[in-house]
Amino acid sequence: MGAVDELLARHRAGLAGPSSRFDAVDTPRPRLKLAVLTCMDARIKLFDVLGLRHGDVHILRNAGGLATDDAMRSLLLSQHSLGTREIMVIQHTDCGLHRLRDADLAGRIEATTGHRVAFEFGGFDDVDDSVRSSVGRLRSAPGLVGPRDAIRGFVYDVSAGTLHEVE
Amino acid sequence: MGAVDELLARHRAGLAGPSSRFDAVDTPRPRLKLAVLTCMDARIKLFDVLGLRHGDVHILRNAGGLATDDAMRSLLLSQHSLGTREIMVIQHTDCGLHRLRDADLAGRIEATTGHRVAFEFGGFDDVDDSVRSSVGRLRSAPGLVGPRDAIRGFVYDVSAGTLHEVE
């Protein structure tokens, strides 16, 4: 059985279970008017890290938690269609992008698949600097609303489970 | 107090609380070798929907759960640096992209901020078709590994809490 089938079985078991783990929310507009941009990393259980309730925030996740063009697309929609006003960027320790070099990953992809892909993967040497870079990009991005200090950056420690703010 | 401060207070309360809500996982490689691509929507509590455990899967989220270039960047890293092999695309009912027209949103952004942005936001008229389109793009994407049927698409019903697979 593949991983998807395993998770579909868990999904059905959850639906059939006695606990009411599903709180219906009847609006797509996030209650806290906040969008959180973080990494895809499997160790960031964001609802627990931030004590989120169903319907509280938009959650954007990509490799690194970087302020990419696609994150901008999502944030513009989040703010102008769905009413969010604050943005929280959370990158983390032990990220797969730490010290990653584009040429190394592209070489690995070519060796495995025969395809040469041209991507800037977004590797970085210092996670605090990477957070500052993403926050800076969002603060100067045309089309986003709100004061600069409504966009804040953090690093999540995946070993300790703690957050620290990047000034 | 802003929304970020509210969540930082919840984070601190969680750390101080009696329950052990944090399970340390010492590898960035997802245990189930699966990446899940879904929407940023505030009503998708993915850990509960799929019965996820800490460290199980990569989670990618953007507006719509679309297979964008940035999702491709993340998936290439997920597969070739961190060992995932299956991909699950989950879009959902009542999405902010449903029936969205680029010109309407761009007009709203310009009216609010004075900036004219040029984005394809990814609006769609039928969510099943949108899932098929994203799954199709990933199945034909150069650089991804694994058989075509290791990439599967679903729609999550945000009212009922149920998933259905798109064939």
Interface residues (C-beta under 8 A of the other chain):
Chain A: G2 A3 V4 E6 L7 L8 R10 H11 A13 G14 L15 R21 F22 A24 V25 D26 P28 R29 P30 R31 L32 K33 L34 A35 M40 D41 A42 R43 I44 K45 F47 D48 V49 L50 G51 L52 H54 G55 D56 V57 H58 I59 L60 R61 N62 A63 T68 D69 D70 A71 M72 R73 S74 L76 L77 S78 H80 S81 L82 E86 M88 D94 C95 G96 L97 L100 L105 R108 I109 T112 T113 H115 V117 F119 E120 F121 G122 P142 G143 L144 V145 A150 R152 V158 S159 G161 T162 L163
Chain B: G2 A3 V4 E6 L7 L8 R10 H11 A13 G14 L15 R21 F22 A24 V25 D26 P28 R29 P30 R31 L32 K33 L34 A35 M40 D41 A42 R43 I44 K45 F47 D48 V49 L50 G51 L52 H54 G55 D56 V57 H58 I59 L60 R61 N62 A63 T68 D69 D70 A71 M72 R73 S74 L76 L77 S78 H80 S81 L82 E86 M88 D94 C95 G96 L97 L100 L105 R108 I109 T112 T113 H115 V117 F119 E120 F121 G122 P142 G143 L144 V145 A150 R152 V158 S159 G161 T162 L163
